Amino acid sequence: MSLHQKSKFRIVVVFGIFIGLLFLLSNMLQSVVFFVASPAWKIGEIFSGYSVILHSKDSLLQENKRLKEQITFLQAESSIHNNADNDSSKASVVVRPPQSLYGTLIVRIKDIPVEKGDYVLVGSNIMIGMVDDVSFGFAKVILFSLPGYTQNFVVQRSGIPLVVEGRGSGNMRARLPYGADIEVHDVVVDPLSSRIIAEVIDVSEEDTDTFMNVLLKTPVNILELQDVYIRAQESLKI
Amino acid sequence: MFFLRIFSYIVLSVVILFFPWWFAGTVLFLFFCFFKKYYEGIFFAFMYDLLFSVPVTHFWGSVHVVFFTALIVFVFIENVRKRLL
Protein backbone atom coordinates (compact mmCIF):
# COMPACT_ATOMS: atom_id res chain seq x y z
CA MET A 1 0.00 0.00 0.00
CA SER A 2 1.49 3.34 -1.07
CA LEU A 3 1.72 6.40 1.20
CA HIS A 4 -1.06 8.15 -0.72
CA GLN A 5 -3.36 5.13 -0.39
CA LYS A 6 -2.56 4.88 3.32
CA SER A 7 -3.50 8.50 4.01
CA LYS A 8 -6.67 8.09 1.94
CA PHE A 9 -7.58 4.97 3.92
CA ARG A 10 -6.94 6.86 7.17
CA ILE A 11 -9.28 9.69 6.11
CA VAL A 12 -12.04 7.20 5.26
CA VAL A 13 -11.60 5.41 8.64
CA VAL A 14 -11.65 8.68 10.62
CA PHE A 15 -14.69 9.85 8.68
CA GLY A 16 -16.41 6.50 9.29
CA ILE A 17 -15.70 6.68 13.03
CA PHE A 18 -17.03 10.25 13.09
CA ILE A 19 -20.25 9.21 11.34
CA GLY A 20 -20.60 6.23 13.72
CA LEU A 21 -20.25 8.57 16.70
CA LEU A 22 -22.89 10.88 15.24
CA PHE A 23 -25.32 7.97 15.01
CA LEU A 24 -24.48 6.75 18.52
CA LEU A 25 -24.97 10.19 20.03
CA SER A 26 -27.90 11.19 17.83
CA ASN A 27 -30.34 11.37 20.79
CA MET A 28 -28.09 13.74 22.69
CA LEU A 29 -27.23 15.68 19.54
CA GLN A 30 -30.92 16.22 18.80
CA SER A 31 -31.26 18.27 22.00
CA VAL A 32 -28.11 20.21 21.08
CA VAL A 33 -29.45 20.95 17.60
CA PHE A 34 -32.76 22.17 19.02
CA PHE A 35 -30.84 24.24 21.59
CA VAL A 36 -28.91 25.94 18.77
CA ALA A 37 -31.92 26.32 16.48
CA SER A 38 -34.38 27.65 19.08
CA PRO A 39 -32.94 31.22 19.39
CA ALA A 40 -32.78 31.48 15.59
CA TRP A 41 -36.41 30.45 15.27
CA LYS A 42 -37.42 32.88 18.01
CA ILE A 43 -35.70 35.71 16.10
CA GLY A 44 -37.31 34.49 12.88
CA GLU A 45 -40.72 34.61 14.56
CA ILE A 46 -40.18 38.28 15.46
CA PHE A 47 -39.06 39.21 11.94
CA SER A 48 -41.85 37.30 10.21
CA GLY A 49 -44.29 39.87 11.63
CA TYR A 50 -42.34 42.77 10.11
CA SER A 51 -41.78 41.20 6.70
CA VAL A 52 -45.24 42.39 5.64
CA ILE A 53 -43.80 45.97 5.43
CA LEU A 54 -41.80 44.93 2.39
CA HIS A 55 -44.85 43.69 0.51
CA SER A 56 -46.79 45.56 -2.15
CA LYS A 57 -50.05 47.42 -1.48
CA ASP A 58 -52.15 44.63 -3.02
CA SER A 59 -50.54 41.93 -0.92
CA LEU A 60 -51.00 44.11 2.18
CA LEU A 61 -54.70 44.49 1.40
CA GLN A 62 -55.00 40.73 0.90
CA GLU A 63 -53.14 40.06 4.13
CA ASN A 64 -55.44 42.52 5.92
CA LYS A 65 -58.51 40.77 4.53
CA ARG A 66 -57.15 37.37 5.54
CA LEU A 67 -56.39 38.55 9.06
CA LYS A 68 -59.87 40.06 9.42
CA GLU A 69 -61.40 36.72 8.38
CA GLN A 70 -59.14 34.93 10.83
CA ILE A 71 -60.22 37.24 13.67
CA THR A 72 -63.88 36.67 12.87
CA PHE A 73 -63.33 32.91 12.74
CA LEU A 74 -61.40 32.87 16.02
CA GLN A 75 -63.96 35.10 17.78
CA ALA A 76 -66.78 32.81 16.68
CA GLU A 77 -64.84 29.75 17.71
CA SER A 78 -63.84 31.09 21.11
CA SER A 79 -67.44 32.02 21.90
CA ILE A 80 -68.58 28.48 21.06
CA HIS A 81 -65.77 26.56 22.70
CA ASN A 82 -64.84 28.91 25.51
CA ASN A 83 -64.87 26.21 28.13
CA ALA A 84 -63.53 23.40 25.98
CA ASP A 85 -60.05 24.85 25.63
CA ASN A 86 -59.26 25.45 29.27
CA ASP A 87 -56.69 22.66 29.40
CA SER A 88 -55.28 23.20 25.97
CA SER A 89 -52.03 24.92 25.28
CA LYS A 90 -51.60 27.28 22.38
CA ALA A 91 -48.46 26.91 20.32
CA SER A 92 -47.22 28.90 17.36
CA VAL A 93 -46.01 27.11 14.25
CA VAL A 94 -42.42 27.97 13.32
CA VAL A 95 -41.74 25.30 10.68
CA ARG A 96 -44.34 23.86 8.34
CA PRO A 97 -44.22 21.97 5.04
CA PRO A 98 -42.60 22.51 2.53
CA GLN A 99 -39.73 23.69 4.74
CA SER A 100 -39.33 20.20 6.11
CA LEU A 101 -38.76 17.39 3.62
CA TYR A 102 -40.41 14.97 6.03
CA GLY A 103 -43.61 17.04 6.23
CA THR A 104 -43.34 17.61 9.98
CA LEU A 105 -44.39 20.68 11.94
CA ILE A 106 -42.19 22.37 14.53
CA VAL A 107 -44.19 24.38 17.05
CA ARG A 108 -43.11 26.72 19.82
CA ILE A 109 -44.77 25.59 23.05
CA LYS A 110 -43.90 28.51 25.36
CA ASP A 111 -43.31 26.88 28.77
CA ILE A 112 -46.44 24.74 28.71
CA PRO A 113 -46.11 21.06 29.71
CA VAL A 114 -46.27 18.99 26.53
CA GLU A 115 -45.48 15.29 26.25
CA LYS A 116 -44.82 12.87 23.44
CA GLY A 117 -48.12 11.52 22.15
CA ASP A 118 -50.18 14.63 22.92
CA TYR A 119 -52.67 15.59 20.25
CA VAL A 120 -52.32 18.69 18.09
CA LEU A 121 -55.51 20.52 17.18
CA VAL A 122 -56.51 23.50 15.08
CA GLY A 123 -59.22 25.33 16.97
CA SER A 124 -60.89 22.92 19.33
CA ASN A 125 -62.38 20.41 16.95
CA ILE A 126 -59.93 19.64 14.16
CA MET A 127 -57.14 17.22 14.98
CA ILE A 128 -54.11 17.31 12.69
CA GLY A 129 -51.39 15.27 14.37
CA MET A 130 -49.43 14.11 17.40
CA VAL A 131 -46.38 15.37 19.25
CA ASP A 132 -43.33 13.22 18.48
CA ASP A 133 -40.61 15.00 20.41
CA VAL A 134 -40.16 17.96 22.77
CA SER A 135 -36.90 19.90 23.14
CA PHE A 136 -36.03 23.37 24.44
CA GLY A 137 -39.51 24.87 24.16
CA PHE A 138 -40.17 23.39 20.73
CA ALA A 139 -42.18 20.31 19.76
CA LYS A 140 -41.89 18.18 16.64
CA VAL A 141 -45.30 17.18 15.35
CA ILE A 142 -46.21 14.19 13.17
CA LEU A 143 -49.11 15.17 10.95
CA PHE A 144 -51.74 12.54 10.14
CA SER A 145 -51.22 13.54 6.51
CA LEU A 146 -47.50 12.74 6.69
CA PRO A 147 -46.60 10.61 3.65
CA GLY A 148 -46.85 6.93 4.58
CA TYR A 149 -48.16 7.53 8.10
CA THR A 150 -51.17 5.30 8.88
CA GLN A 151 -53.83 5.65 11.59
CA ASN A 152 -57.23 4.12 12.33
CA PHE A 153 -60.25 6.43 12.19
CA VAL A 154 -64.01 6.11 11.60
CA VAL A 155 -66.52 7.72 9.27
CA GLN A 156 -68.76 9.88 11.46
CA ARG A 157 -72.03 9.28 9.58
CA SER A 158 -71.87 5.51 9.09
CA GLY A 159 -69.36 4.47 11.77
CA ILE A 160 -67.24 2.52 9.26
CA PRO A 161 -63.66 2.07 10.49
CA LEU A 162 -60.94 2.86 7.99
CA VAL A 163 -57.17 2.87 7.85
CA VAL A 164 -56.05 6.26 6.64
CA GLU A 165 -52.66 6.72 5.01
CA GLY A 166 -51.04 10.14 4.71
CA ARG A 167 -50.19 11.49 1.26
CA GLY A 168 -48.60 14.82 2.25
CA SER A 169 -49.77 18.46 2.37
CA GLY A 170 -53.00 17.66 4.21
CA ASN A 171 -54.07 14.86 1.84
CA MET A 172 -54.87 11.31 2.90
CA ARG A 173 -56.01 8.08 1.29
CA ALA A 174 -58.01 5.04 2.42
CA ARG A 175 -59.19 1.81 0.80
CA LEU A 176 -62.62 0.40 1.60
CA PRO A 177 -64.44 -2.69 0.29
CA TYR A 178 -66.65 -2.09 -2.72
CA GLY A 179 -70.13 -0.92 -1.66
CA ALA A 180 -69.10 0.48 1.75
CA ASP A 181 -71.32 3.29 2.99
CA ILE A 182 -69.14 6.34 2.31
CA GLU A 183 -69.84 9.48 0.28
CA VAL A 184 -68.12 12.67 -0.74
CA HIS A 185 -68.32 15.30 2.08
CA ASP A 186 -68.45 12.60 4.78
CA VAL A 187 -66.39 13.51 7.80
CA VAL A 188 -63.75 11.19 9.23
CA VAL A 189 -63.24 11.43 12.99
CA ASP A 190 -60.98 10.04 15.68
CA PRO A 191 -62.90 7.19 17.41
CA LEU A 192 -61.67 8.11 20.92
CA SER A 193 -62.19 11.84 20.93
CA SER A 194 -64.66 12.37 18.04
CA ARG A 195 -62.46 15.20 16.78
CA ILE A 196 -62.52 15.84 13.02
CA ILE A 197 -59.57 14.45 11.09
CA ALA A 198 -60.51 14.93 7.44
CA GLU A 199 -63.28 15.29 4.90
CA VAL A 200 -63.90 12.86 2.04
CA ILE A 201 -63.26 14.68 -1.24
CA ASP A 202 -63.44 11.79 -3.70
CA VAL A 203 -64.59 8.16 -3.82
CA SER A 204 -63.51 6.23 -6.91
CA GLU A 205 -64.40 2.69 -7.95
CA GLU A 206 -62.85 0.53 -10.64
CA ASP A 207 -64.55 -2.45 -12.26
CA THR A 208 -61.49 -4.64 -11.85
CA ASP A 209 -60.94 -3.76 -8.19
CA THR A 210 -62.92 -5.04 -5.19
CA PHE A 211 -61.89 -1.99 -3.17
CA MET A 212 -62.78 1.69 -3.46
CA ASN A 213 -60.16 4.43 -3.29
CA VAL A 214 -61.17 7.18 -0.88
CA LEU A 215 -59.35 10.52 -0.97
CA LEU A 216 -59.49 12.72 2.09
CA LYS A 217 -58.30 16.21 2.94
CA THR A 218 -57.81 17.99 6.26
CA PRO A 219 -60.26 20.89 6.69
CA VAL A 220 -57.37 23.32 7.28
CA ASN A 221 -54.54 24.37 5.01
CA ILE A 222 -51.43 22.86 6.58
CA LEU A 223 -49.15 25.14 4.55
CA GLU A 224 -50.61 28.28 6.16
CA LEU A 225 -51.00 27.18 9.76
CA GLN A 226 -50.13 29.89 12.29
CA ASP A 227 -51.31 28.58 15.66
CA VAL A 228 -52.27 25.16 17.00
CA TYR A 229 -53.48 23.77 20.31
CA ILE A 230 -51.79 20.88 22.07
CA ARG A 231 -53.87 18.69 24.36
CA ALA A 232 -53.12 15.57 26.36
CA GLN A 233 -54.63 12.31 25.06
CA GLU A 234 -56.61 11.74 28.28
CA SER A 235 -58.26 15.15 28.18
CA LEU A 236 -59.78 14.40 24.77
CA LYS A 237 -61.28 10.99 25.52
CA ILE A 238 -65.05 10.98 25.73
CA MET B 1 -11.30 30.23 0.97
CA PHE B 2 -11.23 29.44 4.69
CA PHE B 3 -13.51 32.38 5.56
CA LEU B 4 -15.73 31.58 2.60
CA ARG B 5 -16.10 28.09 4.02
CA ILE B 6 -17.02 29.51 7.45
CA PHE B 7 -19.51 31.85 5.76
CA SER B 8 -21.03 28.84 3.99
CA TYR B 9 -21.87 27.30 7.41
CA ILE B 10 -23.86 30.41 8.34
CA VAL B 11 -25.65 30.42 4.98
CA LEU B 12 -26.45 26.71 5.24
CA SER B 13 -27.77 27.09 8.81
CA VAL B 14 -30.07 29.96 7.83
CA VAL B 15 -31.29 28.13 4.74
CA ILE B 16 -32.04 24.95 6.71
CA LEU B 17 -33.89 26.80 9.48
CA PHE B 18 -35.96 29.19 7.37
CA PHE B 19 -36.24 28.03 3.76
CA PRO B 20 -38.03 25.16 1.95
CA TRP B 21 -36.26 21.82 1.78
CA TRP B 22 -35.70 21.97 -1.98
CA PHE B 23 -33.89 25.30 -1.63
CA ALA B 24 -31.74 23.97 1.22
CA GLY B 25 -30.96 20.91 -0.91
CA THR B 26 -29.95 23.06 -3.88
CA VAL B 27 -27.67 25.25 -1.74
CA LEU B 28 -26.06 22.15 -0.22
CA PHE B 29 -25.52 20.67 -3.68
CA LEU B 30 -23.89 23.92 -4.89
CA PHE B 31 -21.60 23.96 -1.86
CA PHE B 32 -20.62 20.34 -2.54
CA CYS B 33 -19.68 21.41 -6.07
CA PHE B 34 -17.96 24.67 -5.09
CA PHE B 35 -15.89 23.57 -2.10
CA LYS B 36 -13.37 20.78 -2.29
CA LYS B 37 -14.18 17.86 0.04
CA TYR B 38 -17.07 19.60 1.76
CA TYR B 39 -17.47 17.05 4.60
CA GLU B 40 -19.32 19.64 6.63
CA GLY B 41 -22.23 19.36 4.21
CA ILE B 42 -22.79 15.77 5.33
CA PHE B 43 -22.75 16.93 8.94
CA PHE B 44 -25.35 19.61 8.14
CA ALA B 45 -27.49 16.97 6.40
CA PHE B 46 -27.31 14.88 9.57
CA MET B 47 -28.37 17.91 11.63
CA TYR B 48 -31.27 18.47 9.23
CA ASP B 49 -32.43 14.92 9.90
CA LEU B 50 -32.19 15.41 13.66
CA LEU B 51 -34.29 18.57 13.42
CA PHE B 52 -37.08 17.47 11.13
CA SER B 53 -37.18 13.72 10.64
CA VAL B 54 -39.69 11.23 11.98
CA PRO B 55 -39.73 7.48 11.27
CA VAL B 56 -42.37 6.87 8.62
CA THR B 57 -42.80 4.02 6.17
CA HIS B 58 -42.67 6.40 3.21
CA PHE B 59 -38.89 6.50 3.56
CA TRP B 60 -38.58 2.81 4.53
CA GLY B 61 -38.72 3.73 8.22
CA SER B 62 -35.45 5.64 7.97
CA VAL B 63 -34.91 8.89 9.81
CA HIS B 64 -31.69 9.69 7.95
CA VAL B 65 -32.86 10.10 4.37
CA VAL B 66 -31.21 13.50 3.85
CA PHE B 67 -27.97 12.27 5.42
CA PHE B 68 -27.66 9.23 3.16
CA THR B 69 -28.65 11.25 0.09
CA ALA B 70 -26.01 13.87 0.93
CA LEU B 71 -23.41 11.14 1.44
CA ILE B 72 -24.15 9.61 -1.97
CA VAL B 73 -24.10 13.04 -3.67
CA PHE B 74 -20.83 13.90 -1.91
CA VAL B 75 -19.12 10.68 -3.05
CA PHE B 76 -20.46 11.15 -6.59
CA ILE B 77 -19.31 14.78 -6.88
CA GLU B 78 -15.87 14.04 -5.44
CA ASN B 79 -15.40 11.17 -7.91
CA VAL B 80 -16.47 13.35 -10.83
CA ARG B 81 -14.16 16.14 -9.63
CA LYS B 82 -11.22 13.71 -9.40
CA ARG B 83 -11.78 12.52 -12.95
CA LEU B 84 -12.20 16.02 -14.35
CA LEU B 85 -9.21 17.67 -12.67
Interface residues (C-beta under 8 A of the other chain):
Chain A: F15 I19 L22 S26 L29 Q30 V33 F34 A37 A40 W41 G44 V95 P98 Q99 S100 L101 Y102 T104 I106 D132 K140 I142 L146 P147 G148 Y149 T150 G166
Chain B: S13 V14 L17 F18 F19 P20 W21 W22 G25 Y39 I42 F43 F46 M47 Y48 L50 L51 F52 S53 V54 V56 T57 H58 F59 V65 V66
